[in-house]
Amino acid sequence: MTSLAAIRGSRHAQIVLGLLVGICFGFLLQKGGATDYGVIESQLLLTDFTVLKLMLSAVIVGMVLFAVLKHFGYANLHAADGTAGSNIVGGLIFGAGFALLGYCPGTVAGAAGTGALDALFGGMIGTLIGVGLFAAVYPALKNGILARGPFPAVTMPELLRLPEWAVIVILEAGMIGFLLVLEYAGL
């Protein structure tokens, strides 16, 4: 059994690998400035696009790496059906947390890791309380508002009726072009 096959077959190895990737991502978020409240505030005010550039760079790299891993059989796409209700409720919860604290779940964890007390107490503890509250009300919501407006899982290649590689090339070129425009404009 190859080492990659061993990782796929071991839940423990997958958890450790996921933790290591998460730590690396948090490190890169911190180094890129995305764990700094002022940088996030400037992004929301559309005066500094550091966070957008960082996240687009992550999507560009991640899209290619995922396609390569998928091609060699080391990753699978598990697109799931969705509902308008769950997207709206999730967006409202995410937006409320972001508006109140100025961090998203990833940046709040990274900021807490750097010692930011607002992220640690307001963000991490607030996240745990929010998760607990949502878990408590989920049984009452799952067949109600969260089930409203179902829609099927459709990937971009399926939607555009193009081969996966063509969609990747088009999206990569568009994102890289957008990053170049932002850089050229001094944003």
VOPAGU-2260 file (C-alpha; in pm, 1 decimal, decimal comma):
REM VOPAGU-2260
SITE   aa  ch    i         X         Y         Z
SITE  MET   A    0       0,0       0,0       0,0
SITE  THR   A    1     144,8     337,4     -99,0
SITE  SER   A    2     177,2     611,1     160,0
SITE  LEU   A    3    -102,1     812,2      -6,5
SITE  ALA   A    4    -330,3     509,8      -9,5
SITE  ALA   A    5    -247,2     454,8     359,1
SITE  ILE   A    6    -351,7     813,1     435,9
SITE  ARG   A    7    -679,3     765,7     248,0
SITE  GLY   A    8    -749,6     450,0     443,8
SITE  SER   A    9    -668,4     593,0     786,4
SITE  ARG   A   10    -912,0     828,7     958,3
SITE  HIS   A   11    -642,8     921,7    1211,2
SITE  ALA   A   12    -396,3    1011,8     932,4
SITE  GLN   A   13    -662,8    1221,5     758,2
SITE  ILE   A   14    -732,8    1414,3    1080,0
SITE  VAL   A   15    -361,6    1478,0    1137,4
SITE  LEU   A   16    -313,4    1582,9     774,7
SITE  GLY   A   17    -617,6    1810,2     796,1
SITE  LEU   A   18    -481,9    1967,3    1115,3
SITE  LEU   A   19    -141,9    2027,0     953,7
SITE  VAL   A   20    -298,7    2181,9     643,6
SITE  GLY   A   21    -517,4    2399,8     867,6
SITE  ILE   A   22    -215,4    2518,2    1066,6
SITE  CYS   A   23     -33,2    2601,3     743,1
SITE  PHE   A   24    -337,2    2787,9     611,5
SITE  GLY   A   25    -365,4    2982,3     938,2
SITE  PHE   A   26       4,5    3067,8     919,4
SITE  LEU   A   27     -40,9    3197,1     564,7
SITE  LEU   A   28    -351,7    3395,7     666,9
SITE  GLN   A   29    -149,0    3558,4     943,2
SITE  LYS   A   30     151,2    3627,7     719,4
SITE  GLY   A   31     -80,3    3771,1     453,6
SITE  GLY   A   32    -238,7    4009,0     705,3
SITE  ALA   A   33    -586,3    3854,4     699,9
SITE  THR   A   34    -590,4    3802,5    1076,7
SITE  ASP   A   35    -548,5    4175,9    1140,6
SITE  TYR   A   36    -878,0    4348,6    1219,3
SITE  GLY   A   37    -764,2    4669,8    1047,2
SITE  VAL   A   38    -689,3    4482,6     724,3
SITE  ILE   A   39   -1029,6    4312,2     731,1
SITE  GLU   A   40   -1202,3    4643,6     805,9
SITE  SER   A   41   -1020,3    4806,3     513,1
SITE  GLN   A   42   -1131,0    4520,3     286,6
SITE  LEU   A   43   -1493,9    4569,2     391,1
SITE  LEU   A   44   -1460,0    4943,6     328,7
SITE  LEU   A   45   -1309,9    4861,2     -15,4
SITE  THR   A   46    -994,4    5060,5      55,8
SITE  ASP   A   47    -747,3    4768,6      81,0
SITE  PHE   A   48    -789,4    4446,3    -116,7
SITE  THR   A   49    -524,8    4242,2      67,2
SITE  VAL   A   50    -778,5    3986,0     192,4
SITE  LEU   A   51    -939,3    3944,1    -150,6
SITE  LYS   A   52    -598,7    3899,1    -314,2
SITE  LEU   A   53    -494,0    3646,2     -50,7
SITE  MET   A   54    -813,6    3443,4     -80,5
SITE  LEU   A   55    -813,4    3451,6    -462,0
SITE  SER   A   56    -451,6    3331,2    -457,2
SITE  ALA   A   57    -558,7    3042,7    -231,7
SITE  VAL   A   58    -844,0    2954,4    -469,0
SITE  ILE   A   59    -610,1    2965,5    -770,1
SITE  VAL   A   60    -359,5    2728,7    -607,8
SITE  GLY   A   61    -627,0    2508,5    -449,5
SITE  MET   A   62    -821,7    2466,6    -773,9
SITE  VAL   A   63    -517,5    2337,5    -960,7
SITE  LEU   A   64    -400,1    2114,8    -673,5
SITE  PHE   A   65    -746,8    1964,9    -630,8
SITE  ALA   A   66    -774,3    1893,9   -1004,7
SITE  VAL   A   67    -434,2    1720,5   -1001,2
SITE  LEU   A   68    -520,9    1514,7    -691,3
SITE  LYS   A   69    -858,2    1423,8    -843,6
SITE  HIS   A   70    -694,8    1325,0   -1172,8
SITE  PHE   A   71    -463,3    1079,7    -995,2
SITE  GLY   A   72    -743,5     942,0    -778,0
SITE  TYR   A   73    -634,6    1097,0    -448,1
SITE  ALA   A   74    -936,6    1326,6    -410,9
SITE  ASN   A   75   -1305,9    1303,1    -490,1
SITE  LEU   A   76   -1562,3    1574,2    -550,3
SITE  HIS   A   77   -1862,9    1540,0    -322,4
SITE  ALA   A   78   -2099,0    1811,7    -441,1
SITE  ALA   A   79   -2414,9    1814,5    -229,8
SITE  ASP   A   80   -2764,9    1932,5    -305,3
SITE  GLY   A   81   -2856,6    2255,1    -130,1
SITE  THR   A   82   -3150,9    2468,7     -29,9
SITE  ALA   A   83   -3215,1    2839,4     -45,3
SITE  GLY   A   84   -3327,7    2826,8     318,5
SITE  SER   A   85   -3001,7    2681,2     447,2
SITE  ASN   A   86   -2798,8    2928,1     238,4
SITE  ILE   A   87   -2998,2    3224,0     367,4
SITE  VAL   A   88   -2982,6    3112,7     732,4
SITE  GLY   A   89   -2612,0    3030,1     703,2
SITE  GLY   A   90   -2541,1    3362,1     532,2
SITE  LEU   A   91   -2726,2    3553,2     802,7
SITE  ILE   A   92   -2537,2    3373,8    1080,5
SITE  PHE   A   93   -2203,0    3423,9     904,2
SITE  GLY   A   94   -2283,1    3788,4     826,2
SITE  ALA   A   95   -2395,8    3863,8    1180,8
SITE  GLY   A   96   -2075,0    3721,0    1325,2
SITE  PHE   A   97   -1864,5    3904,8    1069,7
SITE  ALA   A   98   -2048,9    4233,3    1131,0
SITE  LEU   A   99   -2026,3    4206,0    1509,2
SITE  LEU   A  100   -1661,5    4105,0    1533,9
SITE  GLY   A  101   -1496,3    4172,1    1198,6
SITE  TYR   A  102   -1364,6    3819,3    1153,8
SITE  CYS   A  103   -1481,4    3517,4     957,5
SITE  PRO   A  104   -1435,0    3168,6    1109,3
SITE  GLY   A  105   -1093,2    3115,7     950,0
SITE  THR   A  106    -952,5    3456,6    1032,5
SITE  VAL   A  107   -1089,3    3447,2    1388,6
SITE  ALA   A  108    -899,7    3122,3    1452,5
SITE  GLY   A  109    -584,0    3268,6    1300,2
SITE  ALA   A  110    -619,1    3591,8    1498,0
SITE  ALA   A  111    -678,2    3398,1    1820,8
SITE  GLY   A  112    -360,7    3203,9    1743,6
SITE  THR   A  113    -167,2    3531,5    1726,8
SITE  GLY   A  114    -298,3    3631,7    2069,4
SITE  ALA   A  115    -574,1    3875,5    1967,7
SITE  LEU   A  116    -799,5    3878,6    2273,5
SITE  ASP   A  117   -1105,1    4002,3    2081,4
SITE  ALA   A  118   -1071,7    3700,2    1852,0
SITE  LEU   A  119   -1009,7    3461,0    2139,2
SITE  PHE   A  120   -1291,3    3569,0    2368,5
SITE  GLY   A  121   -1540,7    3727,0    2128,9
SITE  GLY   A  122   -1467,4    3505,7    1832,7
SITE  MET   A  123   -1369,6    3160,0    1949,5
SITE  ILE   A  124   -1596,7    3153,5    2254,7
SITE  GLY   A  125   -1872,5    3320,3    2052,4
SITE  THR   A  126   -1829,4    3054,6    1782,8
SITE  LEU   A  127   -1861,1    2774,8    2037,0
SITE  ILE   A  128   -2173,0    2932,8    2187,4
SITE  GLY   A  129   -2319,7    2989,5    1839,6
SITE  VAL   A  130   -2249,1    2631,5    1733,4
SITE  GLY   A  131   -2410,0    2504,4    2052,9
SITE  LEU   A  132   -2719,7    2719,4    2002,8
SITE  PHE   A  133   -2752,7    2617,1    1639,8
SITE  ALA   A  134   -2713,8    2248,8    1731,9
SITE  ALA   A  135   -2990,1    2292,4    1989,8
SITE  VAL   A  136   -3238,1    2446,4    1742,3
SITE  TYR   A  137   -3131,0    2242,0    1437,3
SITE  PRO   A  138   -3385,2    1960,5    1490,2
SITE  ALA   A  139   -3669,0    2216,1    1480,0
SITE  LEU   A  140   -3525,0    2388,3    1169,5
SITE  LYS   A  141   -3403,9    2098,4     954,0
SITE  ASN   A  142   -3744,2    2011,2     807,1
SITE  GLY   A  143   -3867,9    2371,4     817,2
SITE  ILE   A  144   -3680,0    2678,0     695,6
SITE  LEU   A  145   -3358,3    2487,8     620,9
SITE  ALA   A  146   -3541,4    2256,9     376,8
SITE  ARG   A  147   -3706,7    2538,2     177,1
SITE  GLY   A  148   -3611,4    2594,9    -187,4
SITE  PRO   A  149   -3412,6    2281,5    -272,0
SITE  PHE   A  150   -3173,0    2288,2    -566,3
SITE  PRO   A  151   -2947,9    2017,4    -710,8
SITE  ALA   A  152   -2570,2    2005,1    -685,2
SITE  VAL   A  153   -2435,0    2138,1   -1013,8
SITE  THR   A  154   -2065,0    2189,0   -1076,8
SITE  MET   A  155   -1933,3    2467,3   -1301,6
SITE  PRO   A  156   -1837,3    2222,0   -1580,8
SITE  GLU   A  157   -2190,2    2076,0   -1569,8
SITE  LEU   A  158   -2349,3    2419,9   -1568,6
SITE  LEU   A  159   -2136,1    2550,7   -1855,2
SITE  ARG   A  160   -2137,2    2214,2   -2039,0
SITE  LEU   A  161   -1762,0    2230,7   -2082,3
SITE  PRO   A  162   -1482,3    1988,4   -1994,0
SITE  GLU   A  163   -1344,9    2033,2   -1642,7
SITE  TRP   A  164    -998,9    2134,7   -1766,9
SITE  ALA   A  165   -1151,7    2409,7   -1985,8
SITE  VAL   A  166   -1343,3    2556,2   -1692,1
SITE  ILE   A  167   -1028,2    2548,5   -1478,5
SITE  VAL   A  168    -826,8    2729,9   -1746,7
SITE  ILE   A  169   -1100,1    2992,7   -1795,9
SITE  LEU   A  170   -1146,8    3053,7   -1421,6
SITE  GLU   A  171    -773,1    3057,5   -1352,1
SITE  ALA   A  172    -713,7    3308,7   -1633,0
SITE  GLY   A  173    -999,8    3525,9   -1508,8
SITE  MET   A  174    -882,2    3523,6   -1146,8
SITE  ILE   A  175    -519,4    3589,7   -1238,3
SITE  GLY   A  176    -632,8    3869,4   -1470,9
SITE  PHE   A  177    -844,4    4020,4   -1192,9
SITE  LEU   A  178    -548,1    4006,4    -952,1
SITE  LEU   A  179    -330,9    4182,3   -1211,0
SITE  VAL   A  180    -595,4    4453,7   -1254,6
SITE  LEU   A  181    -609,6    4507,6    -876,9
SITE  GLU   A  182    -230,6    4524,8    -858,1
SITE  TYR   A  183    -205,9    4760,0   -1157,1
SITE  ALA   A  184    -471,7    4985,6   -1002,3
SITE  GLY   A  185    -273,9    4997,1    -678,8
SITE  LEU   A  186    -545,6    4828,9    -477,7
